[in-house]
């Protein structure tokens, strides 16, 4: 349980970093629209791997991709809180 809780805390800490990196990409607006059309079960594949891979892991984290996606899709006023 402790390992799972710490992983959730890492995801929560890294999600804003992922969203910032995603927004800093060239054509970020177009990429945001494109990712919004992807099914949730396939979303991890559409993020750059380095944005959604947890430290020490070799594969993308679907939890981090989902958290990053939620921040990207949040209304701007909610994202500023």
Helices and strands as residue ranges (DSSP letters): H 2-23, H 28-36, G 40-46, G 49-51, H 62-73, H 76-79
